[in-house]
């Protein structure tokens, strides 16, 4: 019968399940329990309370509880839950937006500090998160290593004896065969051997087992998780991550001081960084010019001149998104870009006291950017400028100055000016993107603050001869992320092993097959019983027993029996 | 060779047609589910079993003389089901053509933004369903739910998420887009079948528990396949999808290393991929733990599926992270 199974309401399994003793699942019969425990004794739920007295008994109980499967499930659940807050709250060091935690603390003055104390802004390096995954790793190791020992034993042991009542197994067939017992057993054994079962032939029966690879795969999977964690640990102990902004024409040398932001691990040799240097010769960006996605980025390219070693040969390299520069174990990635207006400033004495590009930080998709220009050498007073750079300018009365398009269509520099003390003298570190206005006073134009919009080539003169600023031209800058992770090769190997182990352990079905021959009632031939038992929670291989019975000498096609999972009979 | 614009327009129309046919198929499945009688044991000929009242009497309080009616209803239900399967296959063909023409129109893989990901992931869900159906797995009762989800998602895709065919942002310009996202899509499709089977398993199991308390199950849950069958089906689906999902996460890590210089940075997308993975791992472990097998394991699988969806919808729309680039 080959009618689609879908056409049969309830289908074959309903009938089979009804004939079984009531219970949770198919495995709940006493026989299955015995077989299952023989196969995976480590997979117990929770061990009984210690019966003996003393510390040793309790320690043994604690260890068994920790390495039990139920604990593993609970720990996995805890790990999943513990990972959630880190994706909803801003995180230090891992966040997309570095200022997010500070802003969150300012916005939530009551809850914020408590969340901070409990580690909610550094979830993935917090003690409680570490506790969960370390316990999980210990639990896993304690479960898997004894299992490895048992695998080794069972791989050398013979398949176990047939249970007395084969009819109680998952899949069972009976057939009458017109042949001698020895002949039948030989045929069954060679059939099973050809299918790479491990086979033992006895007087009246054959026992066979296959699928040890499943256990091996399982073992490899769990052990690779440990190796992966080790690789991650090496990376975060010895590696580093840094960010730097490089303007067109400028250079960067890979030493700690030249980074805008540098995050080393606890054991990183920060003085022994790979001594390469790069110059950003040119940066090109291409954007969608029409259609609904107008303004979307299409292509970024940074043309670099690289010296892999100091005094080495100069080399032209192009770095793009997804195509980093690699120097030894250090990689340099293009992560963003923006504009640096080139300005020159003369002070009250008429001397040029500043000249060069100034990085303005983009804050929207059309690269509307904001920034400050600090002129500490100005006389008689220091000068500070604050404002916007817009690659395609538009001043919307409601939204304020905004760029309409990310490329340079109508670049404008909108600035206000300050005089006084920039506060750089006391040596306290301050942001290059912000003015410390404590000792500055805003330059006024009558009653209004002095403000001007400049196009390239235009100048503005401050009132009372305090100085002039000329917007010379526009350069681009590129953001680079530089990273070194000495553990990543190990992690990659572990990840590949993990995937292979997992696939093998889920794809291979470990199972046992028994064949028993008895003299047929009424003489003439023999009765063959074949049964199989799956040691994994998967249905037996469809048709395995039918093809076994069909291969016996003098067999009639088919054979009858309970076969809940074969779909072809 | 048709121009890209023509292809894009063709793709849109094919997707709209697929939605219409999916809706019809879903209705056919719903009708079939409503018409079908309670299951009878498979080993006895259907008419006799009902007439003798041996098994059916327990479940079905109808007098034995009325036994012929369920059989006629079953025949009608089977016909409806064949119609539903044919409609599903037709909708799948339209859907597939829509996704392929979208790819041709854009000149790249058709999963570069949220609209395209939705059309491709729902295609994977239908394919997974059809593959299970072809392999004679007892998925028939999942049909109405899988198709309801597919129809709903496609409807949202064309109304809310729609983005015209175009080039990719530079961050997505990598062959890892093909590998990583394809694996995520395939895993998502098979997880969908797994989740539908798990949901029905939990329903059926609850009905069985009531049965044991002396209340015969009437209504929808009583007509579902046996709990053991549904559980096995769900397990098979998850066993396939879990390694694929593992691969998707690992491929994503390799791409992240290539793109951002670190293979794991707890970006929200990565975090929720991890949460999904851990929940499904918990499900697989729970399946061999006494006390967790069955009901609790089922809820873990559903939690994993919810995390998968949150990663796609919630993380894309509500959380800012490195994976926010494709627009909507």
Contacts between the chains, C-beta under 8 A, distances in Angstrom:
chain1	res1	chain2	res2	distance
A	4	B	133	8.0
A	4	B	136	5.7
A	5	B	136	4.3
A	5	B	137	7.3
A	5	B	138	5.9
A	6	B	81	6.8
A	6	B	85	7.8
A	6	B	133	6.4
A	6	B	136	7.0
A	6	B	138	6.5
A	6	B	139	7.1
A	6	B	140	4.1
A	7	B	78	5.1
A	7	B	81	7.0
A	8	B	42	5.8
A	9	B	36	5.9
A	9	B	37	7.1
A	9	B	38	7.6
A	9	B	39	4.3
A	9	B	40	7.0
A	9	B	74	6.2
A	9	B	77	7.7
A	9	B	223	7.1
A	10	B	38	7.9
A	10	B	39	2.3
A	10	B	40	6.8
A	10	B	41	7.7
A	10	B	42	6.8
A	10	B	225	5.8
A	10	B	226	6.4
A	11	B	39	7.7
A	11	B	42	6.1
A	11	B	138	5.4
A	11	B	225	6.0
A	11	B	226	8.0
A	11	B	229	6.5
A	12	B	42	4.7
A	12	B	43	7.9
A	13	B	138	7.7
A	13	B	225	7.1
A	13	B	226	5.2
A	13	B	228	5.8
A	13	B	229	4.2
A	13	B	232	7.6
A	14	B	39	5.3
A	14	B	41	6.7
A	14	B	42	6.6
A	14	B	225	6.7
A	14	B	226	4.3
A	14	B	229	7.0
A	15	B	41	4.2
A	15	B	42	4.7
A	15	B	43	5.1
A	17	B	226	5.0
A	17	B	227	7.9
A	17	B	228	5.0
A	17	B	229	7.9
A	18	B	41	6.6
A	18	B	55	7.1
A	22	B	212	7.5
A	24	B	293	6.7
A	24	B	294	5.9
A	25	B	228	6.6
A	25	B	231	7.3
A	25	B	293	6.1
A	25	B	294	6.3
A	26	B	228	6.1
A	27	B	293	7.9
A	40	B	288	7.2
A	43	B	288	5.4
A	43	B	289	7.1
A	44	B	290	7.8
A	45	B	289	5.9
A	45	B	290	4.2
A	45	B	291	5.4
A	69	B	285	6.0
A	69	B	288	6.5
A	69	B	289	4.3
A	70	B	289	5.3
A	70	B	291	6.6
A	70	B	292	6.6
A	72	B	285	5.5
A	73	B	282	5.3
A	73	B	285	5.0
A	73	B	286	4.9
A	73	B	289	5.7
A	73	B	292	5.7
A	73	B	300	7.8
A	76	B	278	5.4
A	76	B	279	7.6
A	76	B	281	5.7
A	76	B	282	3.8
A	76	B	285	6.6
A	77	B	279	7.6
A	77	B	282	5.3
A	77	B	300	7.3
A	79	B	278	5.3
A	80	B	275	4.8
A	80	B	278	4.3
A	80	B	279	5.1
A	80	B	282	7.0
A	80	B	303	7.8
A	80	B	307	7.5
A	83	B	271	5.5
A	83	B	274	5.9
A	83	B	275	5.2
A	83	B	278	7.3
A	84	B	271	7.9
A	84	B	275	6.6
A	86	B	266	6.0
A	86	B	271	6.0
A	87	B	266	7.8
A	87	B	268	4.2
A	87	B	271	4.1
A	87	B	272	6.1
A	87	B	275	8.0
A	87	B	315	7.3
A	87	B	319	6.5
A	88	B	319	7.2
A	91	B	266	6.6
A	94	B	265	5.6
A	94	B	266	4.6
A	94	B	267	7.5
A	96	B	267	7.1
A	96	B	320	5.8
A	96	B	321	5.2
A	96	B	322	5.7
A	97	B	320	6.9
A	123	B	266	7.8
A	124	B	266	4.9
A	232	B	264	7.1
A	241	B	261	6.8
A	241	B	262	6.6
A	288	B	166	7.0
A	288	B	167	6.9
A	291	B	164	6.8
A	291	B	166	6.5
A	292	B	163	7.6
A	292	B	164	5.5
A	292	B	166	7.8
A	293	B	163	7.5
A	293	B	164	7.4
A	293	B	166	4.9
A	293	B	167	7.9
A	293	B	327	7.4
A	296	B	166	7.5
A	296	B	167	7.8
A	296	B	169	6.0
A	296	B	327	7.6
A	297	B	169	5.2
A	297	B	170	5.7
A	298	B	167	5.5
A	298	B	168	8.0
A	298	B	169	7.4
A	298	B	170	6.8
A	299	B	170	6.0
A	300	B	170	5.2
A	320	B	170	7.0
A	321	B	170	4.1
A	321	B	171	5.5
A	321	B	173	6.9
A	321	B	259	6.7
A	322	B	170	7.4
A	322	B	171	7.2
A	322	B	173	6.2
A	322	B	174	4.3
A	322	B	176	7.8
A	322	B	255	7.9
A	322	B	258	5.8
A	322	B	259	5.1
A	324	B	258	7.0
A	324	B	261	6.9
A	331	B	261	5.5
A	333	B	259	7.0
A	333	B	260	6.2
A	333	B	261	4.6
A	335	B	260	6.8
A	481	B	260	6.5
A	481	B	261	4.8
A	482	B	261	7.1
A	483	B	261	3.4
A	483	B	262	5.8
A	485	B	257	8.0
A	485	B	262	6.8
A	485	B	263	7.7
A	488	B	257	6.6
A	488	B	263	6.2
A	491	B	263	6.8
A	492	B	254	7.4
A	495	B	250	4.8
A	495	B	253	7.2
A	498	B	246	7.3
A	498	B	250	7.6
A	499	B	243	6.8
A	499	B	246	5.8
A	499	B	247	5.9
A	499	B	250	6.1
A	502	B	242	7.4
A	502	B	243	5.2
A	502	B	246	5.8
A	503	B	243	4.6
A	506	B	239	4.8
A	506	B	240	8.0
A	506	B	242	6.8
A	506	B	243	6.0
A	507	B	239	7.9
A	537	B	235	6.2
A	537	B	287	5.7
A	537	B	288	6.3
A	538	B	232	8.0
A	538	B	235	7.1
A	538	B	236	7.2
A	538	B	239	7.0
A	539	B	232	6.1
A	539	B	236	7.8
A	567	B	136	5.3
